[in-house]
Amino acid sequence: MILLCATLARADPAPRAFVGNFIGNDATVENYLSIAGAVDRAQDSESLYLEKTVSPKSSFSLFVGYQRLEQEGEQTSASGFTNLGLAYKRMIISIPRHEFVFTMSPSLELPVGTRSIGSESHPRAGGDLLFQKGFGDLPDSLHMLRPLGVEGDAGWESKVTGARDDLLSANFELEYSLEYLDANVAAGSISHALRDFTPHLDFEYAQYMSAHRNSSQPDFELTPAIAWMNSIFEVNLGVQVGVNRASQGTGAVAFVWLLGVSYDQLLPALGWNLFK
C-alpha cells in the first residue's frame, strides 16, 4: 500500500495557475470577477466579467463593457455601454494527470447597448470551444519546458434576427509560469519578488463573414503581456499590436489591462454550487 500511494503521489500533477481570462476566454470553471480595459489613439474602454459556478463542472457568466470613441480631427465623441453578453460553460473533458481541460460555452448577446458606439441592434447567439494544457508531464530531458502552458478558444456568433452576418474568432495564448519553475523545476532559481509573475503571448483573430456593413478582412493582433497572480488576485498588463491592415483601424498599438479576483477565496460562502 505504501508503494502504491507513492506511485499515485508521483502521478499527481504539480499545482499550476493558468493566466485565464485576458484576451480570450478561460476553459476553467470558476468563481471569478474581473474588470479590464484598453486604450489606443481613438478609443478607450472598460469591461466587467462575472462568472459563478453552478456545479464543479459548469458555470454561468455575464459580460458588459463601456466604450468612449474619439472622432479623429473633430471635437465630437461618443460613449456608452456595449451589449450584454451571457454564457454558460460546461467542462467536457478533464485529464488532471496531463493538465488538460476542454470546455464548451454556448453564448447569447442581448442588444441593450448604445447604438452610437456601434453596438449591434440585433441579438446574437453562438458559442466557444475552449482548452488549456500544461506541460508538467514532459520528460526530464525537457524539464525546463514544464512551466509552459497553452490556452485557446475558437468561437462563432451569428445574428438571430435581421440581415445575417457571422463573427468568427479565435485566441491562442502561450505562457511560462515562474512560480511553477521555482516550485517544481529549479528551486531557488527565481527571487521571491518575481516568482508570482507569468509572462505570456496572445495571438487573436477575428473576422466578419458576409457582413453587410463591416469589413470581412481578417483582423490579427499580437499581445505580449505579463501577469502577476496568487491564489486570490490577478493583475495583467499588455500591449496589443495590430499585425495587419484590418487590425489597425483605430491604431497600431493599444495598452490593455485586467484586474481579477477569485472571490470565493476571499468569501468561501460565495463558492456554493446549486448542483453537486
N, C-alpha and C positions, 0 to 999 in steps of 0.2 A: 504493500500500500504506500509506503514511503517513496519507493522508486516511481510508482505511478503518479503520485502527487507532484514529484519533482519534474517528471516529464510534462505534465499538464501545465505546470508553472512556467516552464521554458517556452511552451507553445503560446501562452498568452502574450498579446502584443503590448509593447510599452505604451504608456499613455501619450496621446498626441492631441494638440489643439489645432484644428483647421481654421484658416482665416475666415471662411464663411461668406456672409453677405457683404459684398463691397461693390464690385462692378456687376457681377452676375448674382444668381441666387444660390442657395445653400442646400445640399442634399440632406443635411442633418435636420431631424425633427427636434425642436427645442422651444423653450420659453425665452423669448428674446425681444428686446426693444432697441431700436436704433434711430438716430437722426443723422442724415447725411446731406451733403451739398456739393455744388460745383460752381465754379466761377470762370468765365472767359471774357473776351473783349466785348461781347454783345449781350450777354445774359448772365444771370446768376439764379440759383435755385436751391431750395431745401426740400427735404422729404422726410416722412416719418414711416417707419415699418414696425408693425407689431405682430408677433407670432405667439400663439398659445396652443400647447399640446392638448389633445383630447384623448389620446391613448399613448402608450410608449412608442407606437409606430406611426402616428398621424397627428396632424395639426391644422389649424386654420390661421390665416394671416390676412392683414389689410395693409394697403399702401396708399399714401396720398402725398402730393407734393405742392409746393408753392413756387411760382416762377416769375421773374421780372425780366422783361425784354427791353433793350435799348435800341432805338431806331438810329442806325448809323447816319451821321450828317444831319440829324434832326433833333429837336428838343423834346419830342414826344416819346413816351414809353408806355408799355402795357404790363400789367401784372395781374395775377390771380391764381386760383387753385387748379391743379390738374385733376383729371378724372380719378375716381376711387377704384382701386384695384382690390379684388378679393380672390383668395386662392386657398386650395386645400392640398396638403401634402400627405402622401402615403408612401412609406418605405416598403419597397417591393422585395429587395434583396439586401441582406446584411451578412457579410462574412468577416467577423471581427479578427480572425486569425490573419487575414490578408488586408485588413484595414480598408475594406471596400464596402461602399453603400450605393445603392441605386434606388432612386425615388421618382415617382410620378406626381405631377402637380397640375390638375385642371384649374383654370382661372377664368375670371369674369371681370370686365371693366365697365363700370357704370358711368354714363355721360353726365356727370354733375359738375364738371369743371368749367372754367371761364373760357368762352369762345375766343376772346381777343388775344389769348396767348397760344391759340392753335389747338385747344382741347377738342377731341372728337365729339361730334354731335350725335353719334350712334353708339350703342353698346357693342362691345367686342367680347368674344369668347375664344378660348384656346387652351393651351397647356404647355408644360415644360417637362422634359426628361432631364434629370439631374444625377450626377455621380460624384463621388470622391474616392480617392485611393492614396493610401500612404505606402511608403516603400520600406517599412521596417522589416519586411520578410526577405530582403535581398541577402545574398550570401556574404560571408565575411570578407571576401575579396573586394566587395563593393560597399563596405561598411560606411564610408564617408557619404554615400548617396542615400543612406537610410533616412536622414531628416527630410528628404524630398517628399512633397505631396502634390497631387494634382486634383483640381476640381473643375467641373464644367457643367454646362447646361445647353440644351438646344430647345427652342420654343417656336410655336406657331400661334398666330392670333388672327382672327378674321371678324369683319363686321357681321353682326346679327341681322341688322336691317340696313336699308339704304344701298347705294352703289357699292358693290363688294370690292374690297382690296384686302390682301393678306400681308401680314407682317411676319417675316422670318427673322429669327435672332439666334445668336449663339455666343457663348463665352467660354474661354479656356484659361485656367489660372495655374501657374507653376509657382510653388512656394518652397522655402527652405527654413525649417524651424531651428533657430539657435538654441532654444530651450531643449528640444529633443536631442540635438547634437551634444549638449553639455551633460544631459542626464543619462543618455543611453549609448553614446558612441565614443566621445572623447571627454571624459570627466575632467573638469578644471580648465578646459581649453577656452572657455568664454567667461569674461568677467561678469560679476553679479549684475552690473548696470546694464549689460547688453543681452542677457540670457532670455528676456521676455520678448525680444524682437523677432519678427519673421519677415524678411524681405520677400517680395513676390512680384510676379509679372503677369498682367492680364491682357488677353487679346480678345477683342469684341467685334462682332459682326452683326449688322442689321440691314434689312432690305425690304422695301415695299414691292410687292408683286402686283402688276395690273392696277396700280394706283391711279386714281383719276386726277389727283392734284399734288401728289408727292413724287419726288424723284425715285425712279426704280433702280438707280445705280447703287451698288453695294457700298456700305459705309463700314470702313475698317478703322479701328482705333487700338492703340497700344498704350498700356498704363503701367509704368514702373512705379512701385509703391512699397511702403514699409508699414507693418502693423506692430503695435505693442499690445500684448494680450496677457491676461492672467485668467484665473478661473471665473472671474466676475465681469471684468471690464475689457473693452477693446477700443483702441484708438488707431485709426487707419488714415494715412496721408499718401497722396499720389499725384502724379502729373499725367494727364490724359493727352495723348498726342495723336492727331489725325494723320493717317498714313496714306490716304488717297484724296483725290479732289472732292469727292462727295462728302467726306467727313470733315471738311474744313469750311463749311458754310458759315459758321459763327466764330471761327478762329482755329488756328492750327494747334493751340495748346490750351488746356484748361486745368485748373487746380481742383482736385476732388478730395473730399474728406468724409470720415464717418466716426461717430461716437456710439458705441453699443454697450448694452448691459444684459447679462443673463439674470433676469430679475428674480428667478426662483432661488438663486444662490444668495440673494440678499434677504428675501422673504420666502422661506421654504413653503409656507402655506399657499403661495401662488403656483406651486408646482403640481397642484391636484389635476387628476385626469378624470374625465367623465366615464371612460371605459378602461378596463384593465387590459 
